[in-house]
Amino acid sequence: MLYILKINCFFEIATFLDLKKMIFCNIS
């Protein structure tokens, strides 16, 4: 589950390229 979440966050960052998203995912 954690792996999927991490991948999802990475994918979103690559697509959206949003730093905020990266931080949020890291915290989560």
C-alpha positions in Angstrom: 0.0 0.0 0.0 2.8 2.4 1.0 4.5 1.7 -2.3 1.5 2.5 -4.3 1.0 5.7 -2.4 4.6 6.7 -3.0 4.4 5.9 -6.7 1.1 7.8 -7.0 2.7 10.9 -5.4 5.7 10.7 -7.6 3.5 10.3 -10.7 1.5 13.3 -9.6 4.6 15.4 -9.0 6.0 14.5 -12.4 2.7 15.3 -14.1 1.8 18.4 -12.0 5.4 19.2 -11.1 4.1 20.7 -7.9 6.5 21.0 -4.9 3.5 21.4 -2.6 2.2 18.0 -3.6 5.6 16.4 -3.0 5.8 17.8 0.5 2.2 16.7 1.3 2.9 13.2 0.1 6.1 13.0 2.1 4.2 14.1 5.2 1.5 11.6 4.5 
